[in-house]
C-alpha cells in the first residue's frame, strides 16, 4: 500500500514541476509565451498517446508490469534533463518531458483503478484519501524544490539582454538552463529506487468483475475501443476530464508568469505564491474529502465549479495582488475535480475498467490543448485575458455536474 501510494506522489511531483519549468525555460531560451506552453504540450500529449498501449500492456503483464515500466520511463526522462541542459537544446527538453510523462501515463493508468480495489473493500475510502493526500503533498514539494533549486530569481528585460555582450548573455542563459541538472538527477534516482523496491514486492493480482470473460472475448482491440464509445457516461466523463485538466494546466502552468505581469511580483515571490496555491490545493482536497461524508460528491463538484467560474472572472478583471489571491481560491476549489470526475466516468464498467480508465487518462491531453491556446491568447492580448480559457473549462464542468446531481453512489478515486 505504501509503495502504490508513493506513485501518486511521483507523478504529482513531476506534473507540478511544470509551473516552474514554463517560466524558467521561457527565460533560459528567450521564448514567447506560446513557445513556452510547449512544456505542457509535451507533457500532456504523452497522456493522450500512451494510456491505450499502457492498458494493453497491463492486460498481458498486469498492474505491476505497467507500474515498473512507467517508473523506468519517468526516471529516464528525468535523466535526459542533464544532456538537454548541457546542449542548450529546447527540443531536447521537450523530448525529456515527453518520455517522463509517458511514464506518468503508465502510472496513472495503473494506479488510479488499482488503488480503488486494492485490499479490504471496507477500507477503500481510507486508501483513496491517503493517496490523494500524497498527491497534494507532491504539489507543495515540487513548488518548494523548484523555487529553491531551479529558479534563480534573476530576470532581465529584453532591453537589458540586448545590451549585454554576447558572451555574458550566453553564460547567463547557460547557467539558467543548467540549474535543472542536479534536482532532476536526484529525483530520477529516487524513482529508480522505488522501481527496485516494487520489483521485489509481491503485489496482489486484481481482477475486475467480469474480467475473466476476456479469455473468451475474441474481439479485436479497435472493436473493443469502439464499444467504449457507446458508454455514454464514460464519454461524457472523458470530455469533462479534458476540460478539467485543461483548466488545471492553464492555472498552474502560467501562474508565475501571471503573478509577474499582473501583480508585478518578482520570480521568487511569484514562486512562493505558487507554493501557497499548492497548499490550498492540498487543503482543499482534504476538506473536500471530509465534506463528502455528508455532501453528495457530485453536488460538491457543482458548487466548486460554479465558485471557480466566479474566481476566474475576478482574476481577469481585478488589479494588483487581488487576481493572484483569486487564483489561490481556484486552487482550493479545483482540488476535488479530477478524482470525482474519474469515479463518475468509470462507474459500472466491470471488465472494461482498464480500457475505460485509459480513456479518462487520455483526456489529460486537454492540458496540452488549453495551455497552447492560453499561450496564443497571451501573445495576442495579455496573460490576464488569457485566463478566460480556464474559465470556459470550469463552465463546462459546471454543466456536466449539474446534469448528474441525482447520482449518489460515487466512491472518489485516485487524484491528479
N, C-alpha and C positions, 0 to 999 in steps of 0.2 A: 504494500500500500504506500509506503514511504517513497519507494523508487518511482512508482507510477505518478504520485503527486509531484515529484520533482520535475516531471516532464512539463507540467503546467507552468512551472517556474521558468524552465529553459526557453520555451517558445515565447512566453510573455516577456522575458528579459530581452531576447533577440528583437522582438517586434517593437519594444519600447525604446530601443536604441535609435530607431529611425528618426524620431523627432530631434535627436541630437545630430544625426548624420546629415539630415537635409540642410540645415543652415551651415554645418561645418564644411561639407563638401562644396556647397554653393560658394563659400568663401575661398576654399583652397583651390578650386578650379575656375573661379570667376564666372559662375553660371548665371543664367536667367532663372527666374522662379519656375518657369515651365521646365527647363532643363533639370533643375534640382528635384523636381517632382518625380523624375525617373527613378529615384531611390525607392519611392513607394511602388512605382510601377514594376520595377524589377522584383520586388519582394512579393507583391500581391499576385502578379501574373503566375508565379510558381504555384500558388494555391489553386489557380484555375486549371493548370496543366497536369498537376501531379495526383490529385485525390483519386481519380478513377484507376490509374495504374497502381496507386497505393492500395486501394480496396481489393484489386485483383491479386496483388502480391500477397496480401494478408489472407485471402481465401486459400492460397496454397501453403503459405508458411506461418500463418497465424498472426495474432496480435504481436507476439514477442518478436517475430522476424521483422515486422513492419516498424516496430519501435527501434530495434537495433539499427536497421538501415537508415531510418530517419536521423538518429543520433550521429551516425557516421557522416551523413550529408551536412548536418549542422556544423560539426567540428571542422570538416573540410572547407566549408565556406568561410568560417572564421579564420582559418589558417591562411586562406587566399588573400586576406586583407593585407598581409605583410608584403608579398610581391606587388600587389596593386599599389600600395603606398610607395614602395621602392622605385617603381617605374613611372610614378606620377600619371597613371592611366585611369581616367574616369570610367571608360568602358570595362576595364578590369575590375573596378569596384562593383559595377553593376552585375558582372558575372559572379563575383563572390557572393553578392546579396542573393542572386537567383539560386545558387547552389545551397546557401544556408537556409533559405526559406522553402526550398524543395524538401529539405529535411523536416522543417516545421510542418509542412503539409502532411507528410507521413505521420508525424507525431500526433497532430490534431485528428487526423482521420482514424487513428488507432485509439488514442486515449479518451477522446470525448465519449464514444459509446462504451468503451471498456470500463471507465470509472463508474458508469451508471449501473453496471451489472456485476461488478467485482465484489464477491463476499456476500455476507448476510443481507438479504433484501431489507430487513428491518432497520439496518444501519446505513442504508443507501444515502439518506439525507445528510448524515454526518460526513460521509466520504466526499459527497459533492461539495458541501460547504467548505470543507478543508481544502480541496483542490482549488476552488475559486479564490480562497484567501491567499494562497501562494501565488496565484496569477497576479493578484493585486500587489503583493509584496515585490514581485518581479518588476512591476512598473515603477515602483518607488526606487528600487535598487538600480535599475538601468538609468534613471534620471540622475541619481546621485553620482554614479561612476562616470557617466558621460560628461556631466558638468565638471567634475573634478579632474578627470584624467584625459579627456578628449578636447573639450572646448578650452581655448587659450585665454579668451576674454579680450584678445587684441583684434580690433577690427578697424580697417582703414576705408575711407571713402574712395570712390572711383578716381577723384581728382588727386588724392594723396598717392594712390597706387601708380597713376600715370606719371607723377612727379618723381617717383623712386628710380634710382639706377637699376638697369635690367638685372644685374647680379643680386642686388639687395632684394628686389621683388621675388626673384626665383627662390632665393634662400628662405624668405618668409613663407611663400606658398608651399615649398617642400616641407618645411617644418610643420606647417598646419596639417598637411596630408599624412605625415609620419606619426602624428600623435595617436593614431588608432592602432599602431602595431602591437604594442605590449598588452593593452587591455584585451584585444581580440585573441592574441596568442594564449593568454592565461585562461580566458573564458573557454576557448576551444579545447584546451587541455582538461578543464573540469568536465566538459561534456563527454570527452572520451572516457574519463574515469567512470562516469555514470553508465556509459555503454558497457564497460567492462563488468561493472557490478551487476547490471541486468543480465548480461550474458551468462553469469554464473548463478543466477537466481531462477528457481523453478516457478514460472508464472502459471497460474491455473488456466486451463483452456476454457474459454467461454463459448457456449453455443446458444445463439438466439433461438427463440421459439420458431419452430418450423424450418430451421436451417438445414436439418438433416434431409429435407426433401430435395435439396440441391443435388444430392447424389443421383437423383432420377431426372433432374432438370437438364435437358439437352439443348435448351435454347441458347443460341449464340449470344455473345456479350451485347452486341448492338440491339438485339431484340429485347434483352433484359433491361437495357437502358431505356428503350422505347416504352416499356411497361411502366417505368418510373415516371415518365412524363404524364401518365394517366392518373397519377396520385395527386389530386388537386391541392390537398393541404400541404404536401411536400413542396410542390412547385411554388405555391404562394409563400411558403416559408423561405424558400431559396431567394425569391425576389426581395423579401423583407430583410434577409441577411445581407444581400448585396448592398442595399441602401444603408443598413446599419454600419457595416464595416467601411463603406464609403464615407459616412459621416465621421466615424472614429478616425480614419486615416487623415481626413481633412483637418479636424480639430486638433489632433496631436501633431501631425506631421509638420504643420506650418505654425505651430504655437509660438516658437521662439521668434520667428520672423514677424509674426503678428504683434507680439509684445514689443519688439524693437521698433517697428514702424508706426504702430498706433499709439503706444504709450511711451515711446522714446526711451525704453529701457536698454541698458547695456546687455551684452550677450550673457554674462554671468548672472545678472539679476533676472533676466528672462528665463534662464535655465532653472533658477530657484523656484520661480512660479510654475515651471513645468513639473518640477518635483512635487510642488503643492497640489497641482492638478492630479498627479498620480495618487497622492494621499487621499484626495477627495474621491477618486475612483474606487480605491480600496475600501474606504469607509462606506461609500455608497453601496458597494457590493455586500458588505457585512450587514448594514442596516436594511437593505432591500431583502436579504435572505431572512432576517428576523421578521420583517413585516409580512413576508409571505406565509408565516404561520397563521396569521389571522386575515390576510387580504388575498384574494384571488390574484395569482401572478399576472394573469392577462389584464386584469383591471389596473394593477400597478404599472404594467408596461404602457397602458393607455395614458395614464396620468403623467408618467415620466416623459413620454414622448411629447405630450402637449406642453409641458413645462419647458422642455428643451427648445421647442419652436419659439416660445416667448424669449428665452435667454439668448438664442441666436439673434433674434430681432434686436435685442438690446446691445449685443456685441457689435452689430453692424451700424447702429445709429448713434451710440453714445461716444464720448470723447474722454481722453485722459486714461487713467488706470481702470475706469469702470468697465470697459469692454473686456479686459483681461479677467476681472472678477466674475463677469458673466460667464466666461468660458470655464472657470473653475466650477461653477454651478452645473454647466453642461457635463463636465467630467463626472460629477456626482450622480446625475440622473441617467446617464447612459450606461452606468455600471452593470445593470441587470439585463440589458437588452440582448446581448449575444446568447447567453445561456438560456434565456426564456424563449427566444425565437427558435433556437436549436431544438429545444424539447418539443415545442409545438410542431416543428417540422417533421420529426421522426416518430411521432406518436402512432402506434399500431402498425408499424411497417413489418414487424416479425422478421422473417428470413431475408427481407430486403433492407434490413437495418444498415449493414455495412455499405452497400452501394448508395442507399438513401443518404447516409451520413456524408459520403463523399460528395454528393451533390451540394449539400449545405456548405461543406468546406470550400467547394469550388466557388461558391457565391462570394467568398472573400476577395475575389477579383474586383469587386466593387471598390475596394480601396485603391486599386490601380487606376480605374476609370475616373473616379471622382477626384482623386488627387491631381491627376493630369488636367482635368477641367479647371480645378482651382488655380493651377499654375498658369493656365492660359488666361483666365479671367483676371488674375492678379497682374499679369504683364500688360493686359489691355486697359485695366482700370486701376485698382489698388487692392492690397491684401484684405482690407476690411470688407469691401463689397464682395470679394471672392468667397467670404464665409456665408453668403446666401446659399451656396451649394449644399453644405451640410444641413442648412435649414430646410431645404426641399426634401432631403433624405429623411429627416425626422417627421416631416409631414406625411410621407408615405407610410412610415412605421405606425403613426397615429391612426391612419385609416385602416391599416392591416389589423391592428389590435382591437380597434373599435368594433370591427365586424366579427370578432371572435370572443366577445365578452362573456358569452354563455359557456365557454369551455372551462371546466373546473379541474379536471384531473391532469395537472401539469406538474411533473417532477422535474425541477430545473436541473439541466445537465451542465457539463463542463463549461469552463469560461474561456474568454478570449480578451 
